[in-house]
Amino acid sequence: MLAFIRGSGTFMTGGQIYVKRLPEGDPVQLTHDDLWKMSPTFSPDGKRVAYSTLDLPWNWDTTVVPVPGGAPHTFLSNASGLVWTGPRGAWACSGGVGSTMRRSMRSWIRSTPKRRNCGVTSSR
């Protein structure tokens, strides 16, 4: 299975998220909105696709949508670049504070079914 964005750009684009079974499946459109998107990635169990969204005035969020369809919802506000780090559903992402990008932020986040811990370190 492949997750991709079909749009006018190649990195961050106003296109839509699709999934496709390889090698010969038909693309299935998962999103129908005007948000800019990047970096779609499957959850470890393959049931969701997470991706970064950007709106005006430059708010980054991580959104998830069920595969093969359903309503997208915000998974993490003010965070982008989600990467699943293990089979138990742990994940990591980067983000910032507010809508400013004056300094670079790195964050690590670990999620379990009952608990969510987050640590943030700043870098210059």
C-alpha positions as CSV (number, residue, x, y, z in Angstrom):
1,M,0.0,0.0,0.0
2,L,1.2,3.5,-0.9
3,A,0.1,6.8,0.6
4,F,0.7,9.9,-1.5
5,I,-0.4,13.5,-2.2
6,R,-1.8,14.3,-5.6
7,G,-1.4,18.1,-6.2
8,S,0.5,20.7,-8.1
9,G,3.6,20.6,-5.9
10,T,6.2,18.0,-5.0
11,F,6.8,18.8,-1.3
12,M,4.2,20.9,0.4
13,T,1.1,21.2,-1.8
14,G,-2.6,22.0,-1.7
15,G,-3.5,18.6,-3.0
16,Q,-5.3,15.6,-1.6
17,I,-4.2,12.4,0.2
18,Y,-4.6,9.2,-1.6
19,V,-3.8,5.5,-0.9
20,K,-3.2,2.8,-3.5
21,R,-2.7,-0.9,-3.3
22,L,0.4,-1.9,-5.2
23,P,1.0,-3.0,-7.9
24,E,-2.3,-2.5,-9.7
25,G,-4.9,-1.0,-7.3
26,D,-6.9,2.1,-8.0
27,P,-6.0,5.3,-6.1
28,V,-8.6,6.0,-3.3
29,Q,-8.9,9.7,-2.3
30,L,-9.0,10.1,1.5
31,T,-9.2,13.9,1.9
32,H,-11.4,16.6,0.3
33,D,-10.2,19.9,1.7
34,D,-8.2,23.0,0.9
35,L,-5.4,22.5,3.5
36,W,-1.8,22.3,2.3
37,K,-0.3,18.9,3.1
38,M,3.0,17.0,3.3
39,S,4.6,13.8,4.5
40,P,1.8,11.2,4.6
41,T,2.8,8.1,6.6
42,F,1.0,4.9,7.6
43,S,0.4,4.0,11.3
44,P,2.2,0.8,12.3
45,D,-1.1,-1.2,12.1
46,G,-1.8,0.3,8.6
47,K,-5.3,1.5,9.7
48,R,-4.5,5.3,9.5
49,V,-2.5,7.7,7.5
50,A,-1.0,10.7,9.3
51,Y,0.1,13.8,7.5
52,S,1.2,17.4,8.3
53,T,-1.2,20.2,7.4
54,L,-0.6,24.0,7.0
55,D,-3.2,26.7,7.0
56,L,-3.2,30.4,7.2
57,P,-1.8,32.1,9.3
58,W,0.9,29.3,9.2
59,N,-0.5,26.8,11.7
60,W,1.1,23.4,11.4
61,D,-0.9,20.4,12.7
62,T,-0.7,16.6,12.4
63,T,-3.9,15.1,11.0
64,V,-4.9,11.5,10.7
65,V,-7.5,9.8,8.4
66,P,-8.7,6.2,8.5
67,V,-7.8,3.9,5.6
68,P,-9.5,3.5,3.2
69,G,-11.7,6.5,4.1
70,G,-13.5,8.5,6.8
71,A,-13.3,11.9,8.3
72,P,-9.8,13.4,9.0
73,H,-9.2,14.7,12.5
74,T,-6.5,16.6,14.2
75,F,-4.1,14.2,16.0
76,L,-1.6,16.9,17.3
77,S,-2.0,20.6,17.1
78,N,1.1,22.7,16.4
79,A,3.2,19.7,15.4
80,S,4.3,18.4,12.0
81,G,6.5,15.8,10.5
82,L,5.1,12.8,12.4
83,V,7.1,9.6,12.2
84,W,5.9,6.3,13.7
85,T,8.8,4.8,15.7
86,G,7.7,1.3,16.5
87,P,5.1,-1.5,16.3
88,R,3.4,-0.5,19.6
89,G,2.2,2.8,18.2
90,A,5.0,5.1,19.5
91,W,5.5,8.2,17.5
92,A,7.7,11.3,17.2
93,C,7.2,14.7,15.6
94,S,8.7,18.1,15.4
95,G,6.8,21.3,16.1
96,G,6.9,24.9,17.3
97,V,5.1,27.1,19.8
98,G,2.4,29.4,18.5
99,S,2.4,30.6,14.9
100,T,6.0,31.9,15.0
101,M,9.1,30.2,13.7
102,R,11.7,32.4,15.5
103,R,13.6,29.4,16.9
104,S,13.8,25.8,15.9
105,M,12.1,23.3,18.2
106,R,12.6,19.6,18.4
107,S,10.2,17.5,20.3
108,W,9.8,13.9,21.1
109,I,6.5,12.4,21.9
110,R,5.6,8.9,23.0
111,S,2.1,7.7,22.9
112,T,0.6,4.7,24.7
113,P,-3.1,3.7,24.8
114,K,-3.6,5.4,28.2
115,R,-0.8,8.0,28.5
116,R,0.8,10.6,26.4
117,N,4.2,12.2,27.4
118,C,5.9,15.0,25.6
119,G,9.3,16.6,26.0
120,V,10.5,19.7,24.2
121,T,14.1,21.0,23.7
122,S,15.0,24.2,22.0
123,S,17.9,24.7,19.6
124,R,19.2,27.9,18.1
